Amino acid sequence: MGIDLQLHDGRPHWPGRRSKRKPTLIRQTFEHGEALAELISKLPVNTSGKLWTVDPYNDTTFNEQVAEAALREIPDLLDLCTDDAQVEAGLQLAAYLKDCVRTPGSYLIFVGD
């Protein structure tokens, strides 16, 4: 189980759906997927937060407004870290959320596997 991150500059392009839109991927990471999934699974569910809604088994999409709300949850998420890999995953997530917030019309995709 792991969660990969993809940052898109517009609505994601899914080639299998016969979309005529051009690819939108800015960057992606597979580096800390398992640690990120473990960390997010520690979050309390059914709260006003956004990060607990990330599904480690399916794709979850945040637009720039949701990313901005989720960015405020990073300090609490980092408090839950129990090892260096989880700290790295949390910091990497924070960087992707910040980039999504700074890029108008962007989307952050959490790719669950």
SEDRENVO-525413 format. One record per residue: residue number from 1; residue in one letter; z, x, y of N, C-alpha, C in turn. Coordinates in Angstrom, 1 decimal, decimal comma, m for minus. Each point is the difference from the previous one (the first is absolute). Last residue first. Layout:
BEGIN
+-----+-----+--------+--------+--------+--------+--------+--------+--------+--------+--------+
|   n | res |    npz |    npx |    npy |   capz |   capx |   capy |    cpz |    cpx |    cpy |
+-----+-----+--------+--------+--------+--------+--------+--------+--------+--------+--------+
| NUM |   A |      Z |      X |      Y |      Z |      X |      Y |      Z |      X |      Y |
...
+-----+-----+--------+--------+--------+--------+--------+--------+--------+--------+--------+
***
This chain:
BEGIN
+-----+-----+--------+--------+--------+--------+--------+--------+--------+--------+--------+
|   n | res |    npz |    npx |    npy |   capz |   capx |   capy |    cpz |    cpx |    cpy |
+-----+-----+--------+--------+--------+--------+--------+--------+--------+--------+--------+
| 113 |   D |   m4,4 |   m2,4 |    2,9 |   m0,6 |    0,2 |   m1,3 |    0,9 |    0,0 |   m1,1 |
| 112 |   G |   m1,0 |   m1,3 |    5,7 |    0,9 |    0,0 |   m1,1 |   m0,8 |    0,3 |   m1,3 |
| 111 |   V |   m0,7 |    0,8 |    5,4 |   m0,8 |   m0,2 |   m1,2 |    1,0 |    0,2 |   m1,2 |
| 110 |   F |    0,1 |   m1,2 |    5,5 |    0,9 |    0,5 |   m1,1 |   m0,7 |   m0,3 |   m1,3 |
| 109 |   I |   m2,0 |    0,3 |    5,2 |   m0,1 |   m0,6 |   m1,3 |    1,0 |    0,8 |   m0,9 |
| 108 |   L |   m1,0 |   m1,0 |    5,5 |    0,6 |    0,9 |   m0,9 |    0,1 |   m0,7 |   m1,4 |
| 107 |   Y |   m3,2 |   m0,6 |    4,7 |    0,7 |   m0,5 |   m1,1 |    0,6 |    1,1 |   m0,8 |
| 106 |   S |   m2,2 |   m1,0 |    5,5 |    0,2 |    0,7 |   m1,3 |    0,8 |   m0,7 |   m1,0 |
| 105 |   G |   m1,2 |   m0,9 |    4,9 |   m0,8 |   m0,6 |   m1,1 |    0,1 |    0,6 |   m1,3 |
| 104 |   P |    1,5 |    3,1 |    3,9 |   m0,3 |   m1,4 |    0,1 |   m0,9 |   m0,6 |   m1,1 |
| 103 |   T |    3,4 |    4,2 |    0,0 |   m1,4 |   m0,2 |   m0,2 |   m0,3 |   m1,5 |    0,1 |
| 102 |   R |    4,5 |    1,9 |    0,2 |   m0,8 |    0,6 |    1,1 |   m1,5 |   m0,2 |   m0,1 |
| 101 |   V |    3,1 |   m1,6 |   m3,4 |    0,4 |   m0,6 |    1,2 |   m0,9 |    0,5 |    1,2 |
| 100 |   C |   m0,5 |    2,0 |   m4,2 |   m0,6 |   m1,4 |    0,0 |    0,3 |   m0,7 |    1,3 |
|  99 |   D |    1,9 |    4,3 |   m0,7 |   m1,5 |    0,1 |    0,2 |   m0,6 |   m1,4 |    0,0 |
|  98 |   K |    4,6 |    0,3 |   m1,0 |   m0,3 |    0,3 |    1,4 |   m1,5 |    0,1 |    0,3 |
|  97 |   L |    1,3 |   m0,7 |   m4,5 |    0,3 |   m1,2 |    0,8 |   m0,3 |    0,3 |    1,5 |
|  96 |   Y |   m0,4 |    3,6 |   m3,0 |   m1,1 |   m0,9 |   m0,2 |    0,3 |   m1,3 |    0,9 |
|  95 |   A |    3,4 |    3,2 |   m0,1 |   m1,2 |    0,5 |    0,7 |   m1,2 |   m0,9 |   m0,1 |
|  94 |   A |    4,0 |   m1,1 |   m2,4 |    0,2 |   m0,1 |    1,5 |   m1,2 |    0,5 |    0,7 |
|  93 |   L |    0,0 |    0,6 |   m4,6 |   m0,2 |   m1,4 |    0,3 |    0,2 |   m0,2 |    1,5 |
|  92 |   Q |    1,1 |    4,2 |   m1,5 |   m1,5 |   m0,2 |   m0,1 |   m0,3 |   m1,4 |    0,3 |
|  91 |   L |    4,5 |    1,1 |   m0,3 |   m0,6 |    0,6 |    1,2 |   m1,5 |   m0,2 |    0,0 |
|  90 |   G |    2,3 |   m1,5 |   m3,8 |    0,4 |   m0,8 |    1,1 |   m0,6 |    0,5 |    1,3 |
|  89 |   A |   m0,6 |    2,5 |   m4,0 |   m0,8 |   m1,2 |    0,0 |    0,3 |   m0,9 |    1,2 |
|  88 |   E |    2,5 |    4,0 |   m0,5 |   m1,4 |    0,3 |    0,3 |   m0,8 |   m1,3 |    0,0 |
|  87 |   V |    4,4 |   m0,4 |   m1,4 |    0,0 |    0,2 |    1,4 |   m1,5 |    0,3 |    0,5 |
|  86 |   Q |    0,7 |   m0,5 |   m4,6 |    0,1 |   m1,3 |    0,7 |    0,0 |    0,2 |    1,5 |
|  85 |   A |    0,1 |    3,8 |   m2,7 |   m1,3 |   m0,6 |   m0,2 |    0,0 |   m1,4 |    0,7 |
|  84 |   D |    4,0 |    2,6 |   m0,2 |   m0,9 |    0,5 |    1,0 |   m1,4 |   m0,7 |   m0,1 |
|  83 |   D |    4,4 |   m2,8 |   m1,6 |   m0,6 |    1,4 |   m0,2 |   m1,0 |    0,4 |    1,0 |
|  82 |   T |    2,4 |   m4,2 |    0,1 |    0,9 |    0,7 |   m0,9 |   m0,5 |    1,4 |   m0,3 |
|  81 |   C |   m0,6 |   m4,3 |    4,0 |   m0,6 |    1,1 |   m0,8 |    1,1 |    0,8 |   m0,8 |
|  80 |   L |    0,5 |   m3,8 |    3,3 |    0,0 |   m0,3 |   m1,4 |   m0,5 |    1,2 |   m0,9 |
|  79 |   D |   m0,1 |    0,0 |    4,8 |    1,4 |    0,0 |   m0,4 |    0,2 |   m0,2 |   m1,5 |
|  78 |   L |   m4,3 |   m0,4 |    2,1 |    0,4 |    1,4 |   m0,2 |    1,5 |    0,2 |   m0,4 |
|  77 |   L |   m1,6 |   m4,3 |    1,2 |   m0,7 |    0,4 |   m1,2 |    0,4 |    1,5 |   m0,4 |
|  76 |   D |    1,4 |   m1,9 |    4,1 |    0,8 |   m0,5 |   m1,1 |   m0,6 |    0,4 |   m1,3 |
|  75 |   P |   m2,4 |    1,3 |    3,9 |    1,3 |    0,7 |   m0,1 |    0,9 |   m0,6 |   m1,2 |
|  74 |   I |   m4,3 |   m2,0 |    0,8 |   m0,1 |    1,3 |   m0,6 |    1,4 |    0,7 |    0,0 |
|  73 |   E |   m1,5 |   m4,4 |    1,9 |    0,8 |    0,0 |   m1,2 |    0,1 |    1,4 |   m0,6 |
|  72 |   R |   m2,8 |   m1,1 |    3,8 |    1,4 |   m0,1 |    0,4 |    1,0 |    0,0 |   m1,2 |
|  71 |   L |   m4,7 |   m0,1 |   m0,6 |    0,4 |    1,3 |    0,5 |    1,4 |    0,0 |    0,4 |
|  70 |   A |   m2,2 |   m4,0 |   m1,3 |    0,5 |    0,8 |   m1,1 |    0,5 |    1,3 |    0,5 |
|  69 |   A |   m2,1 |   m2,8 |    3,1 |    1,3 |   m0,6 |   m0,4 |    0,6 |    0,8 |   m1,1 |
|  68 |   E |   m4,3 |    1,2 |    1,4 |    1,0 |    0,3 |    1,1 |    1,4 |   m0,6 |   m0,4 |
|  67 |   A |   m3,6 |   m0,9 |   m2,9 |    0,4 |    1,4 |   m0,1 |    1,0 |    0,4 |    1,1 |
|  66 |   V |   m1,9 |   m4,3 |    0,1 |    0,9 |    0,1 |   m1,1 |    0,5 |    1,4 |   m0,1 |
|  65 |   Q |   m3,4 |   m0,6 |    3,1 |    1,2 |   m0,7 |    0,5 |    1,1 |    0,0 |   m1,1 |
|  64 |   E |   m4,3 |    1,8 |   m0,9 |    0,7 |    0,8 |    0,9 |    1,3 |   m0,6 |    0,5 |
|  63 |   N |   m1,6 |   m1,6 |   m4,8 |   m0,8 |    0,3 |    1,2 |    0,9 |    0,8 |    1,0 |
|  62 |   F |    0,3 |   m0,2 |   m5,5 |    0,6 |   m0,2 |    1,2 |   m1,0 |    0,2 |    1,2 |
|  61 |   T |    0,0 |   m1,1 |   m5,8 |   m0,7 |    0,4 |    1,3 |    0,9 |   m0,3 |    1,2 |
|  60 |   T |    0,1 |    1,0 |   m5,8 |    0,7 |   m0,7 |    1,1 |   m0,7 |    0,5 |    1,3 |
|  59 |   D |   m1,0 |    0,0 |   m5,8 |   m0,2 |    0,5 |    1,4 |    0,7 |   m0,9 |    1,0 |
|  58 |   N |    2,0 |    0,6 |   m5,0 |   m1,2 |   m0,6 |    0,6 |   m0,2 |    0,6 |    1,4 |
|  57 |   Y |    3,7 |    1,2 |   m2,7 |   m1,0 |   m0,2 |   m1,1 |   m1,3 |   m0,6 |    0,6 |
|  56 |   P |    4,1 |    1,0 |    2,6 |   m0,4 |    1,3 |   m0,6 |   m1,1 |   m0,2 |   m1,1 |
|  55 |   D |    1,2 |   m2,9 |    4,6 |    0,0 |   m0,2 |   m1,4 |   m0,5 |    1,3 |   m0,7 |
|  54 |   V |    2,4 |   m1,5 |    4,9 |   m1,0 |    0,9 |   m0,6 |    0,2 |   m0,2 |   m1,5 |
|  53 |   T |    2,9 |   m2,0 |    3,2 |   m1,1 |   m0,9 |   m0,5 |   m1,1 |    0,9 |   m0,7 |
|  52 |   W |    4,0 |    1,8 |    2,3 |    0,3 |   m0,6 |   m1,3 |   m1,1 |   m0,8 |   m0,6 |
|  51 |   L |   m0,3 |    1,8 |    4,5 |   m0,3 |    1,0 |   m1,1 |    0,4 |   m0,5 |   m1,4 |
|  50 |   K |    0,8 |   m2,4 |    4,3 |   m1,4 |   m0,1 |   m0,5 |   m0,2 |    0,9 |   m1,2 |
|  49 |   G |    4,6 |   m2,8 |    2,2 |   m0,8 |    1,2 |    0,0 |   m1,4 |   m0,2 |   m0,6 |
|  48 |   S |    3,8 |   m3,1 |    0,3 |   m0,9 |   m0,1 |    1,0 |   m1,0 |    1,2 |    0,1 |
|  47 |   T |    2,0 |   m1,4 |   m4,7 |    0,6 |    0,3 |    1,3 |   m1,0 |   m0,2 |    1,0 |
|  46 |   N |   m0,2 |   m0,2 |   m5,1 |    0,2 |   m1,2 |    0,8 |    0,8 |    0,2 |    1,3 |
|  45 |   V |    0,7 |    3,9 |   m3,4 |   m1,1 |   m1,0 |    0,1 |    0,4 |   m1,2 |    0,8 |
|  44 |   P |    1,7 |    5,5 |    0,0 |    0,4 |   m1,4 |   m0,3 |   m1,2 |   m0,9 |    0,2 |
|  43 |   L |   m0,8 |    5,1 |   m1,5 |    0,2 |   m0,8 |    1,2 |    0,5 |   m1,4 |   m0,4 |
|  42 |   K |   m1,4 |    3,7 |   m3,0 |    1,4 |   m0,1 |    0,4 |    0,3 |   m0,9 |    1,1 |
|  41 |   S |   m4,5 |    1,0 |   m1,6 |    0,7 |   m0,9 |   m0,9 |    1,5 |   m0,1 |    0,3 |
|  40 |   I |   m2,7 |    3,1 |    2,4 |   m0,2 |   m1,4 |    0,5 |    0,7 |   m1,0 |   m1,0 |
|  39 |   L |    0,1 |    4,6 |   m1,2 |    0,7 |   m0,3 |    1,3 |   m0,1 |   m1,4 |    0,4 |
|  38 |   E |   m2,5 |    1,5 |   m3,8 |    1,4 |   m0,1 |   m0,2 |    0,8 |   m0,3 |    1,2 |
|  37 |   A |   m4,6 |    0,6 |    0,6 |    0,3 |   m1,2 |   m0,8 |    1,5 |   m0,1 |   m0,3 |
|  36 |   L |   m1,5 |    3,9 |    2,0 |    0,0 |   m1,1 |    0,9 |    0,3 |   m1,3 |   m0,7 |
|  35 |   A |   m0,3 |    3,9 |   m2,6 |    1,2 |    0,0 |    0,8 |    0,0 |   m1,1 |    1,0 |
|  34 |   E |   m3,9 |    0,6 |   m2,6 |    1,1 |   m0,4 |   m0,8 |    1,3 |   m0,1 |    0,8 |
|  33 |   G |   m3,9 |    1,6 |    2,3 |   m0,1 |   m1,4 |   m0,5 |    1,2 |   m0,5 |   m0,8 |
|  32 |   H |   m1,6 |    4,1 |    2,8 |    1,4 |   m0,4 |   m0,3 |    0,0 |   m1,4 |   m0,5 |
|  31 |   E |   m4,4 |    2,2 |    0,8 |    1,0 |    1,1 |   m0,2 |    1,4 |   m0,5 |   m0,4 |
|  30 |   F |   m4,5 |   m1,9 |    1,3 |    0,5 |   m0,3 |   m1,3 |    1,2 |    0,8 |   m0,3 |
|  29 |   T |   m3,1 |   m1,7 |    4,6 |    0,8 |    0,9 |   m0,7 |    0,5 |   m0,6 |   m1,3 |
|  28 |   Q |   m4,0 |   m0,5 |    4,4 |    0,8 |   m0,5 |   m1,1 |    0,8 |    1,1 |   m0,6 |
|  27 |   R |   m3,4 |   m1,6 |    4,7 |    0,6 |    1,0 |   m0,9 |    0,8 |   m0,7 |   m1,1 |
|  26 |   I |   m3,3 |   m2,3 |    2,7 |    0,2 |    1,2 |    0,8 |    0,6 |    1,1 |   m0,8 |
|  25 |   L |   m3,2 |   m4,5 |   m1,2 |    1,1 |    0,9 |   m0,4 |    0,1 |    1,2 |    1,0 |
|  24 |   T |   m3,3 |   m3,9 |   m0,3 |    1,0 |    0,1 |    1,1 |    1,1 |    1,0 |   m0,3 |
|  23 |   P |   m5,6 |   m1,5 |   m1,4 |    1,3 |    0,5 |   m0,4 |    0,9 |    0,3 |    1,1 |
|  22 |   K |   m3,7 |   m3,7 |    0,8 |    0,0 |    1,4 |   m0,3 |    1,4 |    0,4 |   m0,5 |
|  21 |   R |   m2,2 |   m5,0 |   m0,6 |    0,7 |    0,9 |    0,9 |    0,0 |    1,4 |   m0,5 |
|  20 |   K |   m1,7 |   m3,9 |   m2,3 |   m1,0 |    0,8 |    0,8 |    0,7 |    0,9 |    1,0 |
|  19 |   S |    1,5 |   m2,2 |   m5,0 |    0,2 |    0,0 |    1,4 |   m1,0 |    0,9 |    0,7 |
|  18 |   R |    1,0 |   m1,4 |   m4,9 |   m1,3 |   m0,1 |    0,7 |    0,2 |   m0,1 |    1,5 |
|  17 |   R |    3,4 |    1,0 |   m3,4 |   m0,1 |   m1,3 |    0,5 |   m1,2 |   m0,3 |    0,9 |
|  16 |   G |    1,5 |    4,3 |   m2,0 |   m0,3 |   m1,0 |   m1,1 |   m0,2 |   m1,4 |    0,5 |
|  15 |   P |    1,3 |    3,7 |    3,0 |   m1,4 |    0,0 |   m0,5 |   m0,3 |   m1,0 |   m1,0 |
|  14 |   W |    3,6 |    0,0 |    3,9 |    0,1 |    0,0 |   m1,4 |   m1,4 |   m0,1 |   m0,6 |
|  13 |   H |    2,7 |    1,4 |    4,9 |   m1,3 |   m0,2 |   m0,7 |    0,2 |    0,0 |   m1,5 |
|  12 |   P |    3,7 |   m1,2 |    4,2 |   m0,4 |    0,9 |   m1,1 |   m1,4 |   m0,5 |   m0,6 |
|  11 |   R |    1,4 |   m0,8 |    5,1 |    0,3 |   m0,6 |   m1,2 |   m0,6 |    0,8 |   m1,2 |
|  10 |   G |    0,9 |    3,1 |    3,8 |   m0,4 |   m1,4 |    0,1 |    0,3 |   m0,6 |   m1,3 |
|   9 |   D |    0,9 |    4,5 |    0,5 |   m0,2 |   m0,3 |    1,4 |   m0,4 |   m1,4 |    0,3 |
|   8 |   H |    3,2 |    2,2 |   m4,1 |   m1,4 |   m0,4 |    0,3 |   m0,1 |   m0,3 |    1,5 |
|   7 |   L |    3,3 |    2,7 |   m3,9 |   m0,1 |   m0,5 |    1,3 |   m1,4 |   m0,3 |    0,3 |
|   6 |   Q |    3,3 |    0,5 |   m4,6 |   m1,3 |    0,1 |    0,6 |    0,0 |   m0,5 |    1,4 |
|   5 |   L |    3,5 |    1,7 |   m4,4 |   m0,2 |   m0,6 |    1,3 |   m1,4 |    0,3 |    0,5 |
|   4 |   D |    2,9 |   m0,7 |   m5,0 |   m0,8 |    0,8 |    0,8 |   m0,2 |   m0,6 |    1,3 |
|   3 |   I |    3,7 |   m0,5 |   m4,2 |   m0,7 |   m0,7 |    1,2 |   m0,7 |    1,1 |    0,8 |
|   2 |   G |    2,0 |   m0,8 |   m5,5 |    0,0 |    0,8 |    1,2 |   m0,8 |   m0,8 |    1,1 |
|   1 |   M |    1,6 |    0,3 |   m5,7 |    0,0 |   m0,8 |    1,2 |    0,0 |    0,9 |    1,2 |
+-----+-----+--------+--------+--------+--------+--------+--------+--------+--------+--------+
***
